[in-house]
Amino acid sequence: MSSASPEHVTIVYAGQSWSWATWIEHRLAYAGAVPEAVRWDPLHTTPEPERLSGLLSRPGKLLLLLDDWFVRFDEARRQAWADVLADLMPRQGHRVVAVSITAASLPPAAERLGRVLPLRGLDADRAAEVLLDALEVTPPTGGPVSLDRSRGPRFPEDRPGIDNAPRHNRDFTGRERVLERMHQAFTEGGEGTRIALRGPGGVGKTQTATEYVHRYKGEYDIVWWVRASVRNRAREDFARLADKLGAEPDTGDALRGRIEAAKRALADRIRWLVVLDGAEDPEDLGTLLPEGPGHLLVTTPRKEWHRWVGRIVDLPPFDREESVDFACRRSRRLTRDSADRLAAAVEDHPLLMDQTAAWVELNETADIDAYIARIQEGDPHSVPVVPSEEYRKEFQAAWGQTVNTLREKHPNAYELLSLFAFFSPDVIPLGLVQSARAGDLPPHLVSLVTEPSSWNTALRVLSEATSMRLEYEQGPMDIQTVGTLRMHRLFHRFVRGHLGHGEARQSAETARRVLVAADPRRPGDRVHWARYAEVIPHLEPTGALHSTDRDVRALVLNCIEYLRIRGEYKEGRKLSRAAVAAWTAVSPDTDPDVLVAVHQRANMERRLGHYREAERIGRDVLHRITADPGRSPIQVLRAKNGLGGTLMALGQYQEARLLYEDAEAQAAADLGEHEVPRTLAIRGNLAIALRLLGRYEESLVLHRAVLESYIALNGGRDPATLDAGLHTAWTLRLLGRYGEALAIQELNFRLHREVLGGNHGQTLLAQHNLALCLRRDGSHLRARGLMREARDRMLRRHGPDHPETLMLNTDYAMLLRDIGELEEARELAEAAHGRYARLLGDSHPYVAGALDNCALVQGDQGDLHGARERAERARAGMERALGAAHVWSVGCAMNTATALARTGERERAVALGRDALGRARAAVGDAHVLTLNLAAGLAQDLAETGRDEEARSVRREAVRKLTENFFEEHRQVRYMLDGRRPYWDFEPQMM
């Protein structure tokens, strides 16, 4: 080729070979040719000479890509195209170059094209060399083209660097317009585009998404497939991406930390595609939606996803031509005419086309016309089914015939199908079935499960007859074994309904025994967390929630405990609610399993901020247990401890203290005084209750004792020890012992990160407390960075309405106020106040405290009268909730005195300041920072009202005591010496 006359090459490709066409186009352009890719689908093109003549009217060479479409022709169409080629090739053959990109053998008709060059099996550089030589394109450099592969489409034979997508289905056909719309949506949307492929069950969403990935994966460096129909499994699947990306989670909670690590890594990458397949409720999967310059594809039956993605692409049933093409590929016995009649019988529904064509292929001697007639008639006598709203009678007739055929001709496959119908259909737990003990399986399944050849044969028959997708993996001794199996939900429900009562009961019982055998019985050990995540989706379909078997119930309770430990409170509440409802219907209220399930439900409600519901449950359980003469001490202690936590969250601190004091005494007497985990847990909660009452010194004594006991029991790096250290540092800070608190919390935070990781909930609280210590010590910049990071992670973890998120937002608002960012501070403070009011009710002390924070910022922004009005409301609300003597009420009084002074009401400010100072001395002592700040504020008001001598005396004493606590240049001392007005800001408390 001369440089003056570049060769024009028309690349002719079918839709499914788009990735090959774009790669070839890129290579030819790089070599100096003028390529033009033209899509042309011979499956839907009449075999006439004019069809090829139009392509040959273009200048230059014609490069014909032969993929699987050539293999799909029926004999009549294959011969028709052979005749067209025989007519045109003698005249135009010198311009035509044909390459094969299929792994299948080409039919004899392909011989009409002359020599067909295979590109499959070659590497990228060799394939380019073959192409350029065949097209007589000479690169400018005079040699084979070798270019940076990261700068263009990937060679189709090269998988993306990270790719876990399902294996390509070579039987896929049709859906060209839908695939084009999907690709157009991603192309036009650019980086960060999200689309949802929506359609009803059985319409082929998963297969279409798989085909999209296969066609366009050359555009991506990362392709990650998430099985999203079950929330826990979706989170596990997504978390595995972090491992592939080498993204280090900053949390010891392997799941949540790995999810966040994967999302952070994706935000810094380009050319990625994440698929959430089978997604249901978008609220459940919101934490898995990645941000960044890649693409997200969601397959779902739910229309609600339109609020979470940029575009919805609807997937309709097949059109008739798609149905016929698909059926002919699925079964070689079907002619296009019989396939057309079959498609009419099942109304072009993809799932039914797949199922019925599979039956035809499996039953080689069956009369196809009679089969179609039976489907159309849906004879309930020949196919014993009951019509339902979920699928029409024709569906049931086809499926009924399939199941009956398996029962009669393939009993092993039928037995497995019966068992699999009682697991979750999304991913049948083949590994759990194979690893079950012989005693857990009926005799007729034992030999089948333990003999690989019989096992794989039965699974293959199931796949062929029912269109279950099989994925193989390498087994022992290099034997290929089936790794995963998925059953469509509609078919899954049909099979369950098709079984007789005895068959269904035996299959369900076997499925439950398989799950029990899989229970590691250690939900607190993260080594076993993946196993519990695998088991949970199967609890409901196996009937485990309704079982009265103690081992099955123990499995359910272990799964609930796993969810609690992992912080999966929504799932935990759902599962514990279901267990309580099922078990209380058949067991006494005081049954040990029922009590544990109820206790766990209250735990989940409290963790989700549903305090009134948690209180109702907690009080009811405690009443039931104490009224039961057969109660055990552990049951009573568990009930008291749980209810106490709820009471603290509700602001009922005095009742919680009394409950914990009673429980602590009982635990010490029944279980032991020291180094007993349950006793220490109750004692730690008593210390928190004392702290919430403002009794900081007593609280500190207890927290230190608990910390020392945990160190003796578990060592210094155990999570319980770290939590006790965190509470100790927190209480020291509230006492105004900032230097000591900061020193302990620096170490505590470092150990939290090392042991639990940076994104664990307890670590975020430790980071938050470190930021609070730094703020009080005057290190605002570092405090801001730490607190903002902890706040953002807590927001991603729990959402904006969760109590821990609100706590961090409240404190972050006050830090922003400290550094002068008043607009953002007010926005956050107002939002926190509103959310607290909705969550807790107007009478809760947190609502009064959050309102007082709003008044502080409002006053700083110049609205002095509005700030005074809100400060007075906050003080009144706090005193109603906790009494005037509580330290928080004293803090609100100090702020109200300031607001009064700023609006000129100095005498009222003096009176309120004197009263609050007396209450502060009684609550926290003469030397506490709160007391000294009150004194400094009172001194200012005394001076403004002409009481100069008294003012100097009060201020001098306050400065002296504050200097004794801090060095002279400390922020607190300088603040007072500079004459700035002191303040108190409300801090929600960690529990």
C-alpha positions, -999 to 999 in steps of 0.1 A, spaced: 0 0 0 14 34 -9 12 63 15 -6 83 -12 -35 59 -15 -45 43 18 -65 11 15 -102 13 23 -114 -17 42 -151 -24 50 -153 -47 81 -185 -67 79 -196 -81 113 -227 -94 131 -238 -76 162 -223 -101 186 -188 -96 171 -187 -59 179 -156 -63 200 -137 -80 172 -148 -53 147 -137 -24 169 -103 -40 176 -97 -47 139 -108 -12 130 -84 2 155 -55 -19 143 -61 -11 106 -63 27 114 -31 25 133 -15 8 103 -26 36 80 -57 20 63 -91 36 62 -114 11 80 -152 13 81 -171 -12 103 -205 -21 90 -229 -42 110 -247 -69 89 -266 -98 105 -271 -126 79 -293 -145 104 -320 -118 98 -310 -111 61 -327 -127 32 -301 -149 13 -302 -129 -20 -273 -117 -42 -285 -81 -38 -278 -83 -1 -240 -88 -6 -239 -66 -37 -247 -36 -16 -217 -43 6 -195 -50 -24 -204 -16 -39 -181 0 -13 -145 7 -24 -115 -13 -15 -114 -46 4 -143 -64 22 -133 -81 54 -159 -106 64 -159 -118 100 -174 -153 104 -186 -159 139 -211 -183 153 -239 -170 130 -225 -191 102 -230 -222 124 -265 -212 134 -281 -216 99 -305 -244 93 -297 -265 63 -320 -246 39 -306 -212 48 -271 -225 47 -275 -238 12 -292 -206 1 -262 -185 12 -238 -210 -4 -256 -204 -37 -253 -166 -33 -216 -170 -26 -211 -193 -56 -226 -166 -78 -206 -136 -65 -172 -150 -55 -159 -157 -90 -165 -120 -99 -157 -103 -65 -136 -129 -47 -104 -109 -51 -118 -82 -29 -131 -104 -1 -111 -116 28 -128 -139 53 -116 -146 88 -130 -170 114 -135 -158 149 -155 -188 161 -142 -219 179 -167 -241 161 -160 -258 128 -173 -239 98 -199 -258 76 -189 -268 40 -207 -238 26 -179 -216 40 -157 -232 13 -173 -208 -12 -153 -180 4 -120 -196 -4 -94 -196 23 -108 -185 57 -81 -173 81 -86 -183 117 -80 -155 143 -91 -175 173 -62 -189 193 -37 -162 181 -23 -135 203 -30 -99 195 2 -92 176 1 -124 155 -36 -118 147 -28 -82 135 0 -96 114 -23 -121 97 -49 -95 90 -25 -69 75 -9 -95 53 -42 -108 41 -55 -73 33 -21 -63 18 -18 -34 42 18 -24 49 24 -4 81 43 28 78 72 13 98 75 -16 74 68 -43 100 42 -59 122 21 -34 142 28 -36 179 12 -9 200 3 -1 236 -27 -22 243 -39 1 270 -46 28 244 -75 12 225 -100 -16 225 -87 -49 241 -79 -78 219 -111 -99 221 -92 -130 231 -77 -112 261 -100 -111 291 -100 -79 312 -75 -79 340 -103 -84 365 -133 -104 353 -157 -127 371 -186 -125 346 -205 -157 339 -193 -178 310 -207 -167 276 -238 -185 264 -231 -195 228 -268 -203 223 -277 -167 229 -295 -151 201 -316 -120 194 -319 -89 216 -299 -68 192 -320 -37 196 -319 -39 234 -281 -45 234 -277 -15 211 -298 7 234 -277 -4 264 -245 4 246 -258 37 234 -269 47 269 -234 39 283 -217 56 254 -238 88 255 -238 89 293 -200 87 295 -182 82 327 -203 73 358 -233 62 338 -258 39 355 -285 20 337 -310 -7 347 -322 -35 324 -358 -41 336 -382 -68 328 -405 -95 344 -392 -128 356 -381 -153 329 -377 -127 302 -339 -131 300 -324 -102 319 -294 -122 331 -286 -137 297 -289 -103 281 -265 -87 306 -241 -116 301 -242 -111 264 -236 -74 268 -205 -81 289 -193 -106 263 -197 -82 235 -183 -51 251 -158 -62 277 -130 -50 254 -140 -15 266 -133 -23 302 -103 -32 323 -125 -44 351 -157 -64 348 -173 -74 381 -205 -94 384 -225 -93 416 -253 -118 423 -276 -92 438 -309 -110 445 -300 -117 481 -285 -87 500 -259 -107 521 -246 -126 491 -245 -94 470 -223 -78 497 -200 -108 498 -197 -108 460 -189 -71 459 -164 -73 487 -144 -99 468 -136 -71 443 -114 -55 469 -92 -86 470 -89 -85 432 -81 -48 431 -55 -52 459 -75 -26 479 -66 -29 516 -97 -26 538 -92 -3 567 -114 -24 590 -112 -57 606 -148 -63 596 -138 -80 565 -171 -75 547 -179 -38 552 -143 -27 551 -137 -46 518 -169 -31 503 -157 4 511 -122 -4 499 -135 -17 466 -156 14 461 -127 37 469 -105 18 444 -132 20 417 -135 58 423 -98 61 412 -101 38 382 -116 41 347 -129 16 323 -148 -6 347 -182 -22 345 -201 -35 376 -232 -56 371 -258 -61 399 -278 -90 386 -312 -98 399 -314 -67 421 -347 -63 440 -350 -35 466 -327 -6 458 -327 5 494 -310 -28 504 -283 -24 478 -277 14 480 -243 9 498 -231 -12 468 -236 14 441 -201 25 432 -192 61 423 -166 70 398 -158 70 361 -170 35 353 -203 20 344 -230 3 365 -255 -22 350 -285 -33 371 -308 -61 361 -341 -59 380 -378 -66 378 -385 -35 399 -394 -1 385 -382 17 417 -347 16 403 -354 46 381 -346 69 410 -312 53 415 -300 50 379 -298 74 350 -318 53 325 -341 23 324 -339 -1 294 -370 -23 293 -366 -59 281 -397 -72 263 -405 -108 253 -388 -121 222 -402 -110 188 -411 -140 167 -380 -141 146 -359 -141 178 -380 -169 192 -376 -190 161 -338 -184 159 -333 -192 195 -355 -224 194 -336 -237 164 -303 -232 181 -316 -248 214 -329 -279 196 -316 -294 163 -349 -313 160 -369 -281 154 -375 -267 119 -383 -231 116 -419 -239 110 -422 -260 141 -402 -235 161 -427 -208 150 -456 -228 162 -439 -235 195 -432 -198 199 -468 -191 194 -478 -216 220 -456 -200 247 -462 -164 235 -426 -158 227 -416 -158 264 -378 -165 265 -379 -187 296 -406 -209 281 -389 -210 247 -358 -222 265 -376 -248 286 -398 -262 258 -370 -264 232 -348 -281 257 -376 -307 263 -378 -313 225 -340 -318 223 -340 -341 253 -368 -363 241 -356 -374 207 -385 -396 198 -413 -374 210 -439 -361 185 -432 -324 183 -467 -315 170 -483 -335 198 -461 -317 224 -470 -283 211 -507 -292 211 -504 -303 248 -489 -270 257 -516 -251 239 -543 -271 255 -527 -273 290 -546 -304 297 -547 -307 336 -553 -344 334 -521 -351 314 -501 -323 332 -514 -321 368 -509 -284 376 -529 -256 391 -531 -223 372 -518 -192 390 -513 -155 384 -475 -159 382 -475 -179 351 -500 -190 325 -514 -224 320 -491 -229 290 -461 -224 312 -473 -250 336 -480 -275 309 -445 -272 294 -429 -274 328 -451 -302 340 -441 -322 310 -404 -315 317 -406 -326 353 -426 -357 345 -400 -367 319 -372 -363 344 -391 -384 369 -397 -412 344 -364 -412 324 -338 -396 347 -346 -404 383 -312 -392 397 -317 -357 381 -353 -357 394 -342 -364 429 -317 -336 428 -343 -312 413 -367 -321 442 -340 -313 468 -328 -281 450 -364 -268 450 -360 -263 488 -329 -241 486 -328 -206 473 -330 -207 435 -305 -180 430 -274 -201 438 -280 -237 447 -255 -246 475 -239 -275 457 -209 -275 479 -230 -278 511 -249 -307 496 -218 -325 486 -201 -319 520 -232 -331 540 -228 -361 562 -241 -394 549 -265 -396 578 -280 -362 567 -290 -375 533 -316 -401 523 -300 -434 511 -309 -428 475 -289 -396 474 -258 -407 493 -242 -426 464 -252 -400 439 -237 -371 459 -204 -389 467 -197 -403 432 -185 -375 410 -194 -391 377 -230 -397 387 -233 -363 403 -220 -344 373 -242 -365 349 -273 -358 369 -265 -320 370 -258 -320 333 -292 -336 326 -309 -310 348 -291 -282 329 -301 -296 295 -337 -303 305 -345 -272 326 -320 -246 313 -303 -242 347 -270 -225 341 -239 -246 352 -205 -232 359 -176 -256 362 -146 -253 384 -114 -273 390 -120 -301 415 -96 -325 433 -72 -344 411 -79 -320 382 -114 -332 378 -138 -306 363 -168 -304 386 -199 -283 387 -193 -252 409 -226 -233 407 -261 -239 396 -289 -214 393 -327 -221 389 -351 -195 377 -375 -184 404 -407 -191 384 -396 -226 377 -384 -231 413 -418 -223 426 -435 -245 400 -413 -275 410 -422 -270 447 -459 -270 439 -455 -300 416 -442 -323 443 -464 -345 463 -468 -338 500 -445 -367 510 -418 -357 485 -419 -321 495 -417 -329 533 -387 -353 527 -368 -328 505 -374 -299 529 -362 -320 558 -331 -331 539 -323 -295 529 -325 -284 566 -302 -312 577 -277 -300 550 -277 -265 565 -273 -277 600 -243 -298 590 -228 -267 575 -232 -246 607 -197 -238 621 -215 -229 654 -192 -200 660 -209 -168 646 -184 -146 663 -154 -160 645 -149 -140 613 -132 -171 597 -167 -185 594 -186 -154 583 -186 -164 546 -203 -197 555 -231 -179 574 -235 -155 545 -239 -186 522 -264 -203 545 -288 -174 553 -305 -172 519 -316 -208 523 -333 -205 557 -367 -195 544 -370 -219 514 -359 -249 535 -385 -241 561 -358 -237 588 -377 -208 604 -407 -229 611 -388 -259 624 -392 -271 660 -359 -290 658 -334 -276 684 -304 -280 660 -322 -261 633 -333 -233 657 -297 -231 669 -286 -226 633 -311 -197 629 -300 -181 661 -263 -183 651 -272 -167 618 -290 -138 636 -260 -134 659 -237 -133 629 -258 -105 614 -257 -86 647 -219 -88 650 -215 -78 614 -237 -48 619 -263 -60 594 -291 -48 616 -318 -45 589 -313 -81 579 -310 -92 615 -343 -75 624 -360 -92 594 -347 -126 603 -353 -123 641 -388 -110 635 -395 -140 612 -381 -164 638 -401 -149 667 -433 -150 646 -428 -186 636 -416 -200 670 -442 -182 692 -469 -199 672 -458 -233 683 -437 -228 715 -442 -212 749 -433 -175 754 -406 -187 778 -390 -212 755 -352 -206 756 -349 -203 718 -379 -179 717 -364 -157 744 -330 -155 726 -347 -146 693 -369 -119 710 -338 -105 728 -320 -103 694 -349 -86 678 -349 -60 705 -311 -56 699 -317 -50 662 -345 -25 668 -324 -5 692 -294 -5 669 -316 8 641 -329 36 664 -364 21 669 -362 27 706 -399 26 716 -403 -8 699 -372 -21 715 -385 -8 749 -418 -25 744 -401 -58 735 -376 -55 764 -402 -48 791 -424 -76 779 -396 -101 779 -384 -91 813 -419 -94 827 -423 -129 812 -390 -141 825 -394 -128 860 -429 -144 862 -415 -178 851 -405 -200 881 -382 -220 858 -362 -190 846 -324 -192 845 -301 -164 858 -287 -159 824 -321 -152 809 -328 -126 835 -295 -109 831 -298 -108 793 -332 -93 796 -321 -66 821 -290 -57 801 -309 -54 769 -337 -32 784 -311 -10 801 -295 -2 768 -328 8 754 -337 30 784 -304 48 781 -311 55 744 -346 69 754 -330 93 779 -344 73 809 -310 73 826 -321 69 862 -342 39 855 -314 24 835 -289 29 864 -312 12 888 -317 -17 865 -280 -21 858 -271 -19 895 -295 -47 902 -282 -68 873 -246 -61 883 -252 -73 918 -270 -104 905 -242 -112 880 -215 -108 906 -233 -132 929 -244 -158 904 -215 -157 879 -185 -141 897 -172 -108 906 -142 -104 884 -130 -115 849 -164 -129 839 -174 -114 805 -211 -110 812 -205 -94 846 -180 -70 830 -204 -61 802 -232 -52 827 -207 -33 849 -195 -13 818 -231 -5 810 -237 7 846 -207 30 842 -222 45 810 -255 51 828 -237 69 856 -219 90 829 -252 99 813 -264 111 847 -234 134 849 -217 114 877 -184 114 859 -161 105 888 -181 74 897 -183 64 861 -145 67 857 -139 45 887 -161 17 872 -147 21 836 -111 18 849 -120 -13 869 -137 -29 839 -107 -20 817 -82 -36 841 -104 -68 843 -106 -71 805 -68 -67 803 -64 -95 828 -90 -117 810 -83 -110 773 -52 -90 770 -47 -55 757 -58 -60 721 -91 -77 724 -121 -57 711 -138 -57 745 -106 -44 761 -103 -17 734 -140 -7 740 -133 -4 777 -103 18 770 -124 40 747 -150 46 774 -123 54 799 -107 80 777 -142 94 769 -150 99 806 -117 115 813 -124 140 786 -158 148 801 -141 154 834 -119 180 817 -87 159 820 -78 166 784 -42 157 785 -47 123 801 -77 116 778 -57 125 747 -28 103 756 -50 72 762 -71 78 731 -41 82 708 -30 47 717 -66 34 718 -73 46 683 -41 31 669 -49 -3 684 -84 -1 671 -72 4 636 -47 -24 639 -71 -49 654 -105 -40 639 -95 -18 610 -104 17 601 -140 13 590 -153 -9 619 -180 9 638 -161 8 671 -130 22 654 -150 51 640 -162 59 675 -126 57 687 -115 81 659 -144 104 668 -133 105 704 -97 112 694 -110 142 674 -130 154 703 -99 152 726 -78 171 700 -105 197 697 -105 203 734 -67 204 733 -68 231 706 -56 210 676 -85 220 654 -70 211 620 -62 175 629 -94 172 648 -113 183 617 -97 159 594 -102 129 617 -138 139 626 -148 145 590 -134 112 578 -152 93 607 -184 112 599 -183 104 562 -177 67 569 -204 65 594 -228 82 570 -220 56 543 -223 28 569 -256 37 585 -272 66 566 -282 101 579 -308 91 604 -288 66 625 -280 76 661 -243 73 656 -243 93 624 -263 120 642 -238 120 671 -209 126 647 -228 153 627 -237 171 659 -201 172 671 -187 181 637 -211 210 635 -197 224 667 -161 219 655 -169 238 624 -183 266 646 -150 267 665 -131 274 633 -155 300 620 -173 280 593 -207 291 606 -229 285 575 -220 248 573 -221 245 611 -256 259 612 -268 236 584 -255 205 601 -267 216 636 -302 223 623 -304 190 604 -292 171 635 -318 188 656 -346 180 632 -336 144 628 -333 139 666 -368 153 671 -382 129 645 -363 100 660 -367 106 697 -395 130 702 -395 165 715 -391 156 752 -358 138 748 -327 155 763 -308 151 730 -334 172 712 -330 200 738 -292 197 736 -292 198 698 -315 229 699 -290 246 722 -262 240 697 -284 257 670 -288 287 693 -250 290 697 -245 292 659 -275 315 655 -260 339 680 -226 339 663 -243 348 630 -259 379 646 -294 368 653 -291 376 690 -328 376 699 -336 344 680 -306 328 697 -319 339 731 -354 325 725 -340 291 714 -315 290 742 -343 295 768 -364 268 751 -334 244 752 -328 251 789 -364 245 798 -365 213 777 -334 200 793 -345 207 828 -379 190 821 -361 159 808 -333 156 834 -338 181 862 -320 214 869 -292 197 887 -280 176 857 -247 188 842 -264 192 808 -290 215 823 -262 236 839 -245 238 805 -277 250 789 -281 276 817 -246 289 809 -255 294 773 -288 311 782 -269 335 804 -247 344 775 -277 349 752 -294 371 778 -262 392 782 -259 397 744 -294 411 742 -288 435 771 -305 416 799 -275 417 821 -293 414 855 -311 383 844 -278 370 831 -261 376 865 -289 358 884 -289 328 861 -251 327 861 -250 327 899 -276 299 901 -259 278 874 -225 282 891 -238 268 923 -254 238 905 -221 232 886 -201 231 918 -225 205 932 -225 185 900 -189 184 889 -169 202 916 -151 236 919 -122 228 895 -141 213 865 -138 233 833 -176 238 831 -176 254 866 -146 276 858 -162 287 825 -194 296 843 -174 317 867 -156 335 839 -190 343 822 -204 355 855 -174 377 861 -181 394 827 -217 401 836 -208 413 870 -184 438 855 -210 450 830 -234 457 858 -209 477 879 -199 450 904 -162 454 895 -146 441 928 -167 409 928 -160 405 891 -123 407 896 -124 382 925 -145 357 906 -123 359 875 -91 357 895 -101 326 912 -113 310 880 -80 318 862 -60 304 891 -78 271 892 -78 267 854 -40 274 853 -35 247 879 -52 222 856 -35 235 824 -3 252 815 -5 290 810 -4 289 772 -31 262 769 -61 271 748 -85 270 777 -64 294 797 -57 318 768 -95 318 760 -103 329 795 -75 355 797 -85 370 764 -119 378 779 -139 358 753 -173 346 763 -173 309 774 -198 285 761 -210 249 765 -219 228 735 -239 197 738 -222 164 729 -244 133 724 -230 104 743 -215 71 731 -234 41 746 
